[in-house]
Amino acid sequence: MKVAGVFLLFSLALCFYQGNAEVDAAAVGGIEPSCANFNLRRGCTREFDPICGTDDILYSNECLLCLHNLQRSGHVRIKNRGMCRTTRVNSVVN
């Protein structure tokens, strides 16, 4: 019975740790954008789904952040989804 209790507690702790992985990644250096999900040669949609980059620039959506990285040979990652606390608006135009 003690072994089952220890196993249960260990499993529960592991679940909580995995749930915070994205938050920890953002605190350490951002989350890698999913650029493979977009056809950057065709451009990006005008959909507003704000992404704050690790450069503290607000991108209208994840595709535009990926396009910025492609055009500038940079490696901006996702700091957080949503508005930046200190905002500089990106001026990338398709």
C-alpha positions in Angstrom: 0.0 0.0 0.0 2.9 2.4 0.8 4.4 1.7 -2.6 1.2 2.5 -4.4 0.9 5.8 -2.4 4.4 6.8 -3.2 3.9 6.0 -6.9 0.7 8.0 -6.9 2.4 11.0 -5.4 5.3 10.7 -7.8 2.9 10.5 -10.8 0.9 13.5 -9.6 4.1 15.6 -9.1 5.3 14.6 -12.6 2.0 15.7 -14.1 2.2 19.2 -12.5 5.9 19.5 -13.6 5.0 18.8 -17.2 2.1 21.2 -17.1 4.5 24.0 -16.3 7.0 23.2 -19.0 5.7 25.9 -21.4 5.8 28.6 -18.6 9.3 27.6 -17.6 10.5 27.7 -21.3 9.1 31.2 -21.6 10.9 32.4 -18.5 14.2 30.9 -19.7 14.3 32.1 -23.3 11.0 31.8 -24.9 9.1 29.1 -26.8 10.1 28.0 -30.3 7.5 29.2 -32.8 5.8 26.5 -35.0 7.0 27.9 -38.3 6.5 24.5 -40.1 2.8 25.1 -39.7 2.9 28.0 -42.2 3.7 28.4 -45.9 5.8 31.6 -45.6 6.3 31.9 -49.3 2.6 32.5 -49.7 2.5 35.1 -46.9 0.5 35.3 -43.7 -3.1 36.0 -42.9 -4.2 39.2 -41.3 -5.7 37.3 -38.4 -5.0 39.1 -35.1 -3.8 36.5 -32.6 -1.1 38.6 -30.8 2.3 37.1 -30.0 4.9 38.8 -27.9 8.4 38.0 -29.1 11.5 37.7 -27.0 12.6 41.0 -28.7 9.6 42.6 -26.9 7.9 43.3 -30.3 4.2 42.6 -30.7 3.5 40.4 -33.7 -0.1 40.2 -35.0 0.2 36.4 -35.2 2.7 33.6 -35.0 3.1 33.4 -38.8 4.3 37.0 -38.9 6.9 36.2 -36.2 8.2 33.4 -38.4 8.2 35.6 -41.4 10.2 38.2 -39.5 12.8 35.5 -38.6 13.0 34.4 -42.2 13.5 37.9 -43.6 15.9 39.0 -41.0 17.7 35.7 -40.4 16.9 36.2 -36.8 15.8 33.8 -34.1 13.0 35.6 -32.2 11.1 33.2 -30.0 7.6 33.5 -28.3 7.9 35.2 -25.0 4.1 34.9 -24.4 0.9 34.7 -26.3 -1.0 37.9 -26.0 0.1 41.5 -25.6 3.6 42.4 -24.5 4.0 44.3 -21.2 6.3 46.8 -22.9 5.2 47.0 -26.5 7.0 47.9 -29.7 4.9 47.1 -32.8 6.5 45.2 -35.6 6.4 47.0 -39.0 6.7 44.0 -41.3 4.5 44.5 -44.3 3.6 41.7 -46.9 
